Amino acid sequence: YGFGETLFQVFTLMATRRLQADPFYTELYNADVYTAEGLMWVEANSMKSVLLRHFPELGETGLADVANAFYPWE
């Protein structure tokens, strides 16, 4: 947790509102817009897989050993 409690609360509140207001994450999140293959690809990936795909050198760090990229890693 790289920042204080107040900033964390503001961030989570604003991030939630932004996602709820974005039509591409709500009513347009369907196969007509993204295709069935696109939706499967999005659902099958995580922040960890994106980081490791674009920055393979992170595989040599603790990121390779955690389930969630947002957990602390060495």
N, CA, C and O atoms as CSV, one atom per row, in Angstrom:
chain,resi,resn,atom,element,x,y,z
A,1,TYR,N,N,0.854,-1.149,0.000
A,1,TYR,CA,C,0.000,0.000,0.000
A,1,TYR,C,C,0.907,1.222,0.000
A,1,TYR,O,O,1.497,1.584,1.018
A,2,GLY,N,N,1.000,1.832,-1.144
A,2,GLY,CA,C,1.968,2.904,-1.335
A,2,GLY,C,C,1.485,4.272,-0.940
A,2,GLY,O,O,2.252,5.231,-1.030
A,3,PHE,N,N,0.235,4.411,-0.501
A,3,PHE,CA,C,-0.246,5.724,-0.085
A,3,PHE,C,C,-1.172,5.578,1.116
A,3,PHE,O,O,-1.572,4.471,1.476
A,4,GLY,N,N,-1.505,6.708,1.728
A,4,GLY,CA,C,-2.260,6.704,2.974
A,4,GLY,C,C,-3.717,6.297,2.818
A,4,GLY,O,O,-4.218,6.102,1.710
A,5,GLU,N,N,-4.373,6.175,3.952
A,5,GLU,CA,C,-5.759,5.714,4.007
A,5,GLU,C,C,-6.718,6.646,3.266
A,5,GLU,O,O,-7.595,6.179,2.540
A,6,THR,N,N,-6.558,7.957,3.444
A,6,THR,CA,C,-7.470,8.904,2.792
A,6,THR,C,C,-7.348,8.822,1.279
A,6,THR,O,O,-8.359,8.739,0.581
A,7,LEU,N,N,-6.142,8.843,0.768
A,7,LEU,CA,C,-5.938,8.764,-0.677
A,7,LEU,C,C,-6.431,7.427,-1.213
A,7,LEU,O,O,-6.983,7.368,-2.312
A,8,PHE,N,N,-6.243,6.366,-0.459
A,8,PHE,CA,C,-6.738,5.059,-0.870
A,8,PHE,C,C,-8.264,5.069,-0.985
A,8,PHE,O,O,-8.810,4.550,-1.959
A,9,GLN,N,N,-8.954,5.650,-0.006
A,9,GLN,CA,C,-10.420,5.718,-0.028
A,9,GLN,C,C,-10.912,6.545,-1.215
A,9,GLN,O,O,-11.872,6.158,-1.880
A,10,VAL,N,N,-10.272,7.666,-1.484
A,10,VAL,CA,C,-10.654,8.508,-2.617
A,10,VAL,C,C,-10.430,7.758,-3.924
A,10,VAL,O,O,-11.283,7.782,-4.811
A,11,PHE,N,N,-9.288,7.094,-4.043
A,11,PHE,CA,C,-8.986,6.344,-5.255
A,11,PHE,C,C,-10.022,5.255,-5.510
A,11,PHE,O,O,-10.525,5.133,-6.627
A,12,THR,N,N,-10.343,4.469,-4.498
A,12,THR,CA,C,-11.291,3.378,-4.711
A,12,THR,C,C,-12.682,3.900,-5.037
A,12,THR,O,O,-13.388,3.307,-5.853
A,13,LEU,N,N,-13.080,4.988,-4.418
A,13,LEU,CA,C,-14.381,5.579,-4.713
A,13,LEU,C,C,-14.432,6.079,-6.156
A,13,LEU,O,O,-15.395,5.808,-6.873
A,14,MET,N,N,-13.409,6.802,-6.578
A,14,MET,CA,C,-13.391,7.366,-7.932
A,14,MET,C,C,-13.216,6.273,-8.989
A,14,MET,O,O,-13.825,6.352,-10.056
A,15,ALA,N,N,-12.407,5.270,-8.716
A,15,ALA,CA,C,-12.218,4.184,-9.682
A,15,ALA,C,C,-13.518,3.426,-9.893
A,15,ALA,O,O,-13.859,3.074,-11.022
A,16,THR,N,N,-14.239,3.174,-8.819
A,16,THR,CA,C,-15.521,2.479,-8.923
A,16,THR,C,C,-16.512,3.290,-9.739
A,16,THR,O,O,-17.193,2.744,-10.608
A,17,ARG,N,N,-16.601,4.569,-9.475
A,17,ARG,CA,C,-17.530,5.423,-10.217
A,17,ARG,C,C,-17.160,5.508,-11.688
A,17,ARG,O,O,-18.031,5.511,-12.557
A,18,ARG,N,N,-15.871,5.576,-11.961
A,18,ARG,CA,C,-15.441,5.658,-13.355
A,18,ARG,C,C,-15.821,4.387,-14.122
A,18,ARG,O,O,-16.301,4.464,-15.253
A,19,LEU,N,N,-15.609,3.227,-13.512
A,19,LEU,CA,C,-15.978,1.973,-14.161
A,19,LEU,C,C,-17.485,1.872,-14.375
A,19,LEU,O,O,-17.932,1.415,-15.427
A,20,GLN,N,N,-18.270,2.295,-13.389
A,20,GLN,CA,C,-19.721,2.219,-13.505
A,20,GLN,C,C,-20.262,3.182,-14.557
A,20,GLN,O,O,-21.326,2.940,-15.126
A,21,ALA,N,N,-19.543,4.270,-14.821
A,21,ALA,CA,C,-19.999,5.267,-15.785
A,21,ALA,C,C,-19.520,4.983,-17.204
A,21,ALA,O,O,-20.011,5.600,-18.149
A,22,ASP,N,N,-18.578,4.068,-17.373
A,22,ASP,CA,C,-18.027,3.780,-18.690
A,22,ASP,C,C,-18.876,2.740,-19.406
A,22,ASP,O,O,-18.962,1.600,-18.948
A,23,PRO,N,N,-19.508,3.105,-20.524
A,23,PRO,CA,C,-20.379,2.152,-21.211
A,23,PRO,C,C,-19.647,0.918,-21.737
A,23,PRO,O,O,-20.269,-0.129,-21.916
A,24,PHE,N,N,-18.341,1.020,-21.988
A,24,PHE,CA,C,-17.603,-0.142,-22.478
A,24,PHE,C,C,-17.373,-1.180,-21.390
A,24,PHE,O,O,-17.004,-2.314,-21.696
A,25,TYR,N,N,-17.584,-0.819,-20.125
A,25,TYR,CA,C,-17.504,-1.780,-19.020
A,25,TYR,C,C,-18.884,-2.189,-18.521
A,25,TYR,O,O,-18.999,-3.074,-17.673
A,26,THR,N,N,-19.934,-1.550,-19.041
A,26,THR,CA,C,-21.285,-1.857,-18.568
A,26,THR,C,C,-22.129,-2.376,-19.718
A,26,THR,O,O,-21.998,-3.541,-20.092
A,27,GLU,N,N,-22.988,-1.549,-20.289
A,27,GLU,CA,C,-23.936,-2.062,-21.287
A,27,GLU,C,C,-23.297,-2.442,-22.620
A,27,GLU,O,O,-23.886,-3.227,-23.364
A,28,LEU,N,N,-22.122,-1.921,-22.950
A,28,LEU,CA,C,-21.459,-2.277,-24.209
A,28,LEU,C,C,-20.439,-3.399,-24.041
A,28,LEU,O,O,-19.747,-3.751,-24.997
A,29,TYR,N,N,-20.338,-3.961,-22.846
A,29,TYR,CA,C,-19.407,-5.068,-22.612
A,29,TYR,C,C,-20.097,-6.360,-23.041
A,29,TYR,O,O,-20.605,-7.118,-22.214
A,30,ASN,N,N,-20.103,-6.592,-24.351
A,30,ASN,CA,C,-20.777,-7.766,-24.905
A,30,ASN,C,C,-20.069,-8.217,-26.181
A,30,ASN,O,O,-19.165,-7.538,-26.669
A,31,ALA,N,N,-20.475,-9.341,-26.708
A,31,ALA,CA,C,-19.823,-9.927,-27.882
A,31,ALA,C,C,-20.066,-9.113,-29.146
A,31,ALA,O,O,-19.283,-9.212,-30.091
A,32,ASP,N,N,-21.119,-8.318,-29.192
A,32,ASP,CA,C,-21.368,-7.480,-30.362
A,32,ASP,C,C,-20.301,-6.401,-30.504
A,32,ASP,O,O,-19.933,-6.037,-31.621
A,33,VAL,N,N,-19.812,-5.897,-29.401
A,33,VAL,CA,C,-18.798,-4.838,-29.421
A,33,VAL,C,C,-17.391,-5.437,-29.422
A,33,VAL,O,O,-16.540,-5.003,-30.199
A,34,TYR,N,N,-17.137,-6.420,-28.572
A,34,TYR,CA,C,-15.792,-6.965,-28.395
A,34,TYR,C,C,-15.540,-8.273,-29.136
A,34,TYR,O,O,-14.381,-8.676,-29.237
A,35,THR,N,N,-16.511,-8.932,-29.640
A,35,THR,CA,C,-16.501,-10.285,-30.219
A,35,THR,C,C,-16.358,-11.314,-29.096
A,35,THR,O,O,-15.801,-11.016,-28.039
A,36,ALA,N,N,-16.849,-12.492,-29.328
A,36,ALA,CA,C,-16.782,-13.553,-28.317
A,36,ALA,C,C,-15.334,-13.898,-27.992
A,36,ALA,O,O,-14.991,-14.124,-26.831
A,37,GLU,N,N,-14.484,-13.938,-29.016
A,37,GLU,CA,C,-13.058,-14.233,-28.790
A,37,GLU,C,C,-12.406,-13.133,-27.958
A,37,GLU,O,O,-11.605,-13.418,-27.069
A,38,GLY,N,N,-12.747,-11.881,-28.243
A,38,GLY,CA,C,-12.198,-10.767,-27.477
A,38,GLY,C,C,-12.600,-10.821,-26.014
A,38,GLY,O,O,-11.779,-10.570,-25.132
A,39,LEU,N,N,-13.861,-11.148,-25.752
A,39,LEU,CA,C,-14.317,-11.256,-24.365
A,39,LEU,C,C,-13.606,-12.390,-23.640
A,39,LEU,O,O,-13.232,-12.238,-22.477
A,40,MET,N,N,-13.413,-13.523,-24.307
A,40,MET,CA,C,-12.694,-14.643,-23.685
A,40,MET,C,C,-11.257,-14.241,-23.373
A,40,MET,O,O,-10.722,-14.605,-22.326
A,41,TRP,N,N,-10.629,-13.492,-24.279
A,41,TRP,CA,C,-9.241,-13.064,-24.068
A,41,TRP,C,C,-9.153,-12.125,-22.869
A,41,TRP,O,O,-8.253,-12.258,-22.039
A,42,VAL,N,N,-10.082,-11.179,-22.775
A,42,VAL,CA,C,-10.087,-10.241,-21.649
A,42,VAL,C,C,-10.305,-10.989,-20.336
A,42,VAL,O,O,-9.603,-10.733,-19.358
A,43,GLU,N,N,-11.258,-11.902,-20.303
A,43,GLU,CA,C,-11.568,-12.635,-19.080
A,43,GLU,C,C,-10.441,-13.572,-18.657
A,43,GLU,O,O,-10.287,-13.853,-17.469
A,44,ALA,N,N,-9.657,-14.055,-19.606
A,44,ALA,CA,C,-8.589,-15.011,-19.298
A,44,ALA,C,C,-7.301,-14.343,-18.818
A,44,ALA,O,O,-6.385,-15.030,-18.367
A,45,ASN,N,N,-7.217,-13.025,-18.909
A,45,ASN,CA,C,-5.998,-12.323,-18.528
A,45,ASN,C,C,-6.172,-11.593,-17.211
A,45,ASN,O,O,-7.288,-11.351,-16.751
A,46,SER,N,N,-5.040,-11.250,-16.617
A,46,SER,CA,C,-5.020,-10.501,-15.364
A,46,SER,C,C,-3.930,-9.441,-15.471
A,46,SER,O,O,-3.180,-9.405,-16.446
A,47,MET,N,N,-3.852,-8.587,-14.471
A,47,MET,CA,C,-2.791,-7.573,-14.456
A,47,MET,C,C,-1.421,-8.247,-14.455
A,47,MET,O,O,-0.482,-7.766,-15.089
A,48,LYS,N,N,-1.319,-9.351,-13.746
A,48,LYS,CA,C,-0.060,-10.085,-13.702
A,48,LYS,C,C,0.322,-10.587,-15.098
A,48,LYS,O,O,1.471,-10.430,-15.512
A,49,SER,N,N,-0.615,-11.181,-15.822
A,49,SER,CA,C,-0.298,-11.701,-17.156
A,49,SER,C,C,0.046,-10.576,-18.130
A,49,SER,O,O,0.905,-10.744,-18.996
A,50,VAL,N,N,-0.626,-9.426,-17.991
A,50,VAL,CA,C,-0.314,-8.280,-18.856
A,50,VAL,C,C,1.102,-7.779,-18.572
A,50,VAL,O,O,1.876,-7.534,-19.497
A,51,LEU,N,N,1.437,-7.629,-17.285
A,51,LEU,CA,C,2.785,-7.171,-16.933
A,51,LEU,C,C,3.854,-8.129,-17.431
A,51,LEU,O,O,4.860,-7.704,-18.000
A,52,LEU,N,N,3.638,-9.425,-17.216
A,52,LEU,CA,C,4.640,-10.402,-17.648
A,52,LEU,C,C,4.742,-10.500,-19.167
A,52,LEU,O,O,5.818,-10.786,-19.693
A,53,ARG,N,N,3.647,-10.271,-19.874
A,53,ARG,CA,C,3.677,-10.312,-21.336
A,53,ARG,C,C,4.474,-9.128,-21.898
A,53,ARG,O,O,5.247,-9.286,-22.843
A,54,HIS,N,N,4.280,-7.949,-21.312
A,54,HIS,CA,C,4.940,-6.754,-21.840
A,54,HIS,C,C,6.302,-6.479,-21.223
A,54,HIS,O,O,7.127,-5.778,-21.809
A,55,PHE,N,N,6.537,-7.031,-20.040
A,55,PHE,CA,C,7.816,-6.856,-19.357
A,55,PHE,C,C,8.302,-8.220,-18.872
A,55,PHE,O,O,8.250,-8.493,-17.673
A,56,PRO,N,N,8.773,-9.083,-19.773
A,56,PRO,CA,C,9.152,-10.449,-19.384
A,56,PRO,C,C,10.247,-10.495,-18.319
A,56,PRO,O,O,10.360,-11.482,-17.592
A,57,GLU,N,N,11.047,-9.447,-18.222
A,57,GLU,CA,C,12.101,-9.425,-17.206
A,57,GLU,C,C,11.521,-9.426,-15.792
A,57,GLU,O,O,12.231,-9.762,-14.845
A,58,LEU,N,N,10.257,-9.062,-15.628
A,58,LEU,CA,C,9.631,-9.121,-14.306
A,58,LEU,C,C,9.424,-10.553,-13.841
A,58,LEU,O,O,9.176,-10.787,-12.658
A,59,GLY,N,N,9.520,-11.509,-14.746
A,59,GLY,CA,C,9.416,-12.912,-14.370
A,59,GLY,C,C,10.532,-13.356,-13.449
A,59,GLY,O,O,10.395,-14.344,-12.728
A,60,GLU,N,N,11.636,-12.629,-13.472
A,60,GLU,CA,C,12.777,-12.939,-12.602
A,60,GLU,C,C,12.632,-12.319,-11.220
A,60,GLU,O,O,13.489,-12.514,-10.360
A,61,THR,N,N,11.565,-11.581,-11.004
A,61,THR,CA,C,11.328,-10.955,-9.708
A,61,THR,C,C,10.286,-11.764,-8.953
A,61,THR,O,O,9.926,-12.860,-9.382
A,62,GLY,N,N,9.808,-11.251,-7.862
A,62,GLY,CA,C,8.792,-11.923,-7.074
A,62,GLY,C,C,7.427,-11.946,-7.732
A,62,GLY,O,O,6.534,-12.651,-7.261
A,63,LEU,N,N,7.239,-11.191,-8.813
A,63,LEU,CA,C,5.932,-11.171,-9.477
A,63,LEU,C,C,5.533,-12.542,-9.988
A,63,LEU,O,O,4.350,-12.880,-9.996
A,64,ALA,N,N,6.493,-13.324,-10.410
A,64,ALA,CA,C,6.185,-14.653,-10.939
A,64,ALA,C,C,5.622,-15.586,-9.872
A,64,ALA,O,O,4.977,-16.582,-10.200
A,65,ASP,N,N,5.860,-15.273,-8.600
A,65,ASP,CA,C,5.465,-16.172,-7.512
A,65,ASP,C,C,4.190,-15.758,-6.783
A,65,ASP,O,O,3.787,-16.438,-5.839
A,66,VAL,N,N,3.542,-14.668,-7.189
A,66,VAL,CA,C,2.317,-14.236,-6.519
A,66,VAL,C,C,1.112,-14.483,-7.415
A,66,VAL,O,O,1.239,-14.511,-8.639
A,67,ALA,N,N,-0.039,-14.659,-6.816
A,67,ALA,CA,C,-1.262,-14.892,-7.601
A,67,ALA,C,C,-1.834,-13.587,-8.143
A,67,ALA,O,O,-2.472,-13.583,-9.196
A,68,ASN,N,N,-1.614,-12.488,-7.443
A,68,ASN,CA,C,-2.203,-11.210,-7.795
A,68,ASN,C,C,-1.095,-10.165,-7.864
A,68,ASN,O,O,-0.321,-10.026,-6.918
A,69,ALA,N,N,-1.008,-9.430,-8.968
A,69,ALA,CA,C,0.053,-8.442,-9.152
A,69,ALA,C,C,-0.036,-7.293,-8.158
A,69,ALA,O,O,0.942,-6.573,-7.959
A,70,PHE,N,N,-1.190,-7.114,-7.535
A,70,PHE,CA,C,-1.357,-6.019,-6.584
A,70,PHE,C,C,-0.931,-6.401,-5.177
A,70,PHE,O,O,-0.906,-5.546,-4.292
A,71,TYR,N,N,-0.595,-7.664,-4.948
A,71,TYR,CA,C,-0.048,-8.068,-3.650
A,71,TYR,C,C,1.431,-7.706,-3.632
A,71,TYR,O,O,2.056,-7.634,-4.690
A,72,PRO,N,N,2.005,-7.478,-2.454
A,72,PRO,CA,C,3.445,-7.178,-2.389
A,72,PRO,C,C,4.274,-8.336,-2.950
A,72,PRO,O,O,3.994,-9.504,-2.681
A,73,TRP,N,N,5.277,-7.997,-3.718
A,73,TRP,CA,C,6.187,-8.995,-4.252
A,73,TRP,C,C,7.602,-8.464,-4.188
A,73,TRP,O,O,7.832,-7.255,-4.166
A,74,GLU,N,N,8.527,-9.371,-4.159
A,74,GLU,CA,C,9.938,-8.998,-3.968
A,74,GLU,C,C,10.506,-8.334,-5.197
A,74,GLU,O,O,11.678,-7.957,-5.209
